[in-house]
Amino acid sequence: MRAVVVDTAALAEDASVLGIDVGGTTIKGEITDADGTVLAAHTVPTPFGERAFEAVDELGDRLLTELTGPQRDRVARGALIMPGIVDTERSIAVFSSNIGWHDVALGDRFTRRWGIETVIEHDVAVAGWAEWRFGAGRGHRTVCVLILGTGIAGTLAVDGRLVRSAYGQVGEYGHVPIRRGGGLPCACGNTGCVETVASGAAISRAYTRRTGTTIDSAAKVFDIIDTDADAAAVVADAVDALAEGLLGIVHAACPELLILGGGLAGAATVLTEPLHSALTERLRLVPAPRVVVGEFGARAGLVGAARLARQGAIG
């Protein structure tokens, strides 16, 4: 399947865009107009493996069929963002440990299906770019954005430029091993990664293991930390893991701002203040960055996907 070459020419002023964000738990999609008004929106569960892209097909179909006449005709471009390793040049979903796909050649699959140019990108690259350029990080030049959800990853902007690896990836901070001895196995194949302690799923599992009481979301753990010592201990352990995993990047780049985004960012000061303190305690040669919550929260991916669709590329 051939890669998609997207024409990055400016869209018409009244054009609308389709954005789809594939997450480890759900796939979210929206069609928004030039003012950012949501014209259609739906969320579906994320199937395992390659079936996730069948769900993307159907979600896009559903969103587009909700619009009729001129409103449908104004949908000019789409953007699909996804986790794991993404080869944007060849349009291949290379690997996702959480969802379980390997080397899925997407080519122009969505462009042909929906009849609009559709670009693919890494979800964290897009969400982090959106928070840095248009959200909590706007006006700052050296910023680390940490996206906390089913998985953990992030972006780094240094002196006004988004840093990406030679193969286009962003920061896989969730897969920094911090507890090799006695750590939990990670979906990536390593042991003791940050993600095994500090992701949303890891926090809820840790509380369940510790207490024997099943709790189905990290948000519920955050809600009870003032009255439940076990919840407080689980969150403290997660903060400790995040701080350990970030030490290298803080020493290397000295970000002025650390933005917490994604689903767990709703915890606000439950995470920001302890994380700043944990970094301050560990750092000697460089200052701890200010830690803030992202403006877009769990919607950072969708906000970024709409921006990406409108521009045709991150920039």
N, C-alpha and C positions, 0 to 999 in steps of 0.2 A: 504494500500500500504506500502510495506516495505521501510525502509530507505536505502540509498545508503552508503555502506562502501567503501571508495575510497582507493585504493592501492597507498600510497604516495611514492612508489619506484621511483627513478629517471627515467625520460624518456630517450629514445635513443637520442643521440646527434643531429640527424637530424629530430627529431619529431616536428610536428606542433601542435598547440592547437586552440580550438574554445573558444571564450569569448563572452558572451552576457550580456549586461547591460540594465536592465529594469528601465526606468525612468518614471517620472510622465507624461511626454509629448511624449517622443519617446523611442523606443527600438533600441539600437545600437548593432551590432554584427560584429565581425571580426574573421578571421582565420589568425594567424601569425606563421611564421616559427621560428626556434631557434634563429635567429638573430634579431627578432622583425619585420621583413619585413611583411607588410600586403599583404596576398595572395588573400583575398576576403573580402569585406566589404559592409554592407547595413544598412540602417536605416528605420524603419517603425513607424507610429503613434502608441501610446499605447492605446489599447481599454480599456474600463472601465470594472472593475470586473474580473471574472475568464477568460473572453475572452482574456485577456492579455497573458495567457499561450498558447492559441491556436496560437496567433501571434508569440510567441517564438518558438513553434513547427515549424511553416512555415518558419520563418527566418533562423533557424538552417538548415532546409532542403535545403533552397535556397543557403545558403553559401556552404554547403557541396557538392551540385550537381555542383557547379561551378568548382570544382577541379576534375580531372580525373586521372586514372592510379596511378602511384607511389605517385604523389603529394597528392591525396586523401587518399591513404593508410597510409601516414605519419601523418595524424591527429589522435593523440593518446589519447587526453583527452579534456574535455570541462569544463567550469565553467559558471554558471548562477548566476548573482548577482541581488538582488532586494531590494526594500525599505520596510519600515514598521517593523513589528516584524517577525523575521524569526527563526524558530526552525530548526537549522542545524542538530541536532542529529536525529530527526525523519523525516526530509525532509518535513516540513510543512510551507507553506506561511500563517502565522497566521493572520496578519492584515495589511492592508495598508489603511490609511485614504484618501490619495490622489487618489489612483487608485480604491479602493473600494472592495477589496477581503477579505474574512474571512475564515480561517481554510481550506485552499486548500491543501489536501494531495498530494504531488508531487511524493513521493517515488522514484522509479527508472524510472519514465516516460521518461525522456530525455535520460538516458543511453540506454533504450530499443529502443527508436525511432531512435537514431543516431548511435547506435552500438559502442559508446565510453563511457568510464567512465565519468560521469558528476557530479560535486560537486556543491552544492548551498551554497550561503553565502549572508550576508547582504551587500548591495551596499556601504554604507558609511564605514563599517568596512574595506572593500577591498580597496576603493579609498583612505581612510585616511592612511591605512597601506602602500599603494604604495607611497604616497607622503612623508610619514615619512621615510620609509626604503630606497627608491630609488630615491626620488625627492628632493624637497626643504628642507626636514628635515634630510637628511642623515648626519650622524655624530653627531646628537644631541640626547640626551637621554630623555629629558622631553619636549614633544611637543604636542600641541593641533592643530588638523586639523579641520577646519570648512568648510563643503561642502555646498555651497550656490547655490540653483537652484530652481526648482519647490517647494521643501521643504528645510528645514535647519536641519542638524544634524552634528555630528562630532565624531572624535576619540581623545583619550587621551593616550599618552604613558608616563609612569612615570619610570624614572631610567632604561630606555631601555626595558620596557615591556609594551605591549599593554594592556590597562585596558578594561575589558568587564564585564558586569553584570553577575549575577548568571545564567540568562537564555540567555546569549550570546549577549545581545544587546550592542550598543555603546551609545554615548551621544545624547539624543533627545533634543538638545539645542533649537531647533525651537519650542518646546512645553513647554518652561518655561513661565508661565504667568507673564507678566510685566505690563499689563494695564487692570486689572480686571474692574475697574470703567470706563464704557464708551468704553471699548475695543471692537474690532470686534470679532464675533464668529469664532472659528477655526474648521477645519474639524475633529479634534480629539475630539470635544465635549466641549472643554474648551472655555474660553473667554480671549481675549487680549494676546494671545501667541506671542512670537517673530516672528513666521512665518507669522502672520497676518499683520506684518508691514514691514519685511525685506526680505522676499522671492522675487524671480523675479516677480512672478505673483502679489504679494501684492504691489510692487513698481509701476508697470504699472497701476494697478487698482487705486492706490492712486493718481497718476497724472491725470488720467481720471476723478476721482471724484472731484479733486481740480479745474480743468480747464474746464471740459466739452469737452475736446478734447481727442478722443480715441487714445491711443498709445498702441501698441501690444507687447512691450518688454521692460524690464528694461534697456537693452543696449541702447535703443534710449533715455531713460531718462538720463542716464549717459552722453550721447553724447552732451546734450544741457545744462548741469548745469552751464556752464560758461556764458551763454547768457540768461538763462530762470530762473527767481527767483523761480518759482513754482517747477521746476525740482530740483533746489538746496535744497529747503525746504523738498521735499519728500525724497531725498537721505539723508539729515541730520537727518530726523526722523528715517530712516532705520538704520543708523549708531548708533544713540542713543539707539534703541531697541537692536541691537547686543551687545553693550557695557553692557547694563543692564542685558541681559541674560547670559553674560559670567562672571560676577563678582564673582559668587559663585565658579566656577571652577578655576578661577585665584587665588582666595584666598586659595582654598583647595590644589592645586597642584603646584602653582608657575611655570607654563611652561616658558621655556626660549624662546620659539618660538611659534607664532600663525600663522598657514598657512591657507590662504584662497584658497579654491579649488572650483571646480564645474563651472557651466556656468557663474556665476556672477564674477568669479575671473578675467575675462578679463578686468574688470574696473580698475584694478591695483591701482595706487596711489589715484584714486577717492575714494577708500574704505580704503586702508591700512593706509594712513597718518591720515585721520580723526578718524579712529577706534583706532589707537594708542593714539591719543590725548584724545579721549573720555574716554578710560580706565585710562590714566594717571591722568585725572581730578578727577576720582572717587576713585582711590586707595590711601591709606595712609600707610598701613603696609607692603605691598608687592610691588615689582616693576612691572611695566607693561611689558608684553612680547613684543619682537620685532615682528612686524606684516609684513608678506611677502606674496607674491602671489605664489601659487603652480606652479611647473614646468609643470605639465601635464594638468592643466586647466580642461575643460569639458571632456577630455579624461582620467582622472584619474581612472575612473571606468573600462574602457576597458583595460588600461595598467595593473591595478591591477588584473583584471579577467584573463588576459593572464599569469601573474606571478602565480596566484593561481592555474590555470590549470596545469602549468608546475610543481609546487611544490606539489600540491594536498591538501595543507592546508596553512593557514596563519602562518608565523613563521619567 
